[in-house]
């Protein structure tokens, strides 16, 4: 097997099962592919100002990273963006923080996102 084939065959997306008490469920949160992370950053960051649009970034991270631990399927679809934002901010934080960590977002990215919330509140 070539080195390329070995790399491409490696299962390199980390995951964690977490409890989301606000929803009374356990979910599997997976890291993102490079394509997922790039898509999220391109859609969430204003190219002129560099400001992060939290209305975009939080649901995108939750949609990309939240999976059913029993089936492995994504829990939410791309069409769920607006409805995801109607859910508990604490629950969204819980899932998004793990998704960001596993998805390779830097600590600085996470801190900048957290600081953009007034008085420590979130999405």
N, C-alpha and C positions, 0 to 999 in steps of 0.2 A: 504494500500500500504506500502510495506517495505521501509526502508530508502534506500536500494540499488536500488529498483525500482524507487523511487522518484528521486534519483540522475541520474539514467540512462535515465529517461524521460525528464529531464530538458534540455531545449535548452540553452546551455551555451557558444556557439561560438558567440562572439561579431561581429558586422559588422558596416560599415560606407559607405555611398555613398559619393564619392569624385568626383570632377571635374578634368579631366586631359586635360588642355587646349592644350597641344601639339597634342593630338589626337582628340580634339573637341568632347569629350564624357564625360558622367558621368558613373562611374563604381561603383559597390559594392565591397568593400574590406572586406574580412572576416578574422577573426582570424583563426588560424590553429588548427587542432586536435593535440593531443599529438603524434600520428603516423606521421603526416605531419612534425611537427617540428623535431622530432627525425630523420626522413629520410633526411631532409635537412641538419641538423648538421652532420650526419654521412657521407653524400656525399660531403660536402663542407669543412670540416676541415681535414687537413692532420694529421693523428694520430701521426706521428713522430715529426713534428715541431709545431703543433697547429695552423699553418697558415690557414687563411680562403681563399679559392679559390673563388674570386669574380665572375669568369666566371661561376661558379656553383651556388653560393648562390643567386645572384640577379634574374636570370631567375627562379630558383626554388621557391623563395618567390612570385614572380609575378604570376607564373603559379598556385601555391597553393592558392593564396588569391584573385585573380581577378575574379569577377563574373559579369554576366549580371544582372543588377538590375531589369529587367523586367521578366526574366525567372528563375533567380537563378542559372543558369548553369555556370560552369567554362568557361571563355572566351578562354583560351589557353589549349592545351593538352601537355602531356609530350613530344610529338614529336616537339613542338615549341621552345625548348630551344635555339637553335642557332639563329632562326629568331627573337626571343624576344630581343636578344643582339644587333640586328641591329637597334632597335628603339631608340628614344631619351633618352639620359642619364637622362635628367631632368624628363621625364615622368616615367622612371623606378625608379628613386629615390622617386618620389612622391608616387607611388604605393607601393614600397618595404618598405618605412619608415612606412606607415600606417599598412602594413601587418606585419612588425616586431613588432610594438607596440601592435596590436590586437592579434598577435600570441604568445605573452608572451616572446619574446626575451628581454633580459634585456637592460637597458640603456647602460650598459657597452659594451654589444655585439654590439649595434648600433653605439656607439662612436668608438669602435675599427674598425668596418667596414668602417665608414666614414673617419677615419684617414689613412686608407690604400690607399685612393685615393690621387694622387699627386695634390697639389694646389687646393684642394677642389673639384676636378672633381669627377664624379661618373661613375658607370658601363659604 
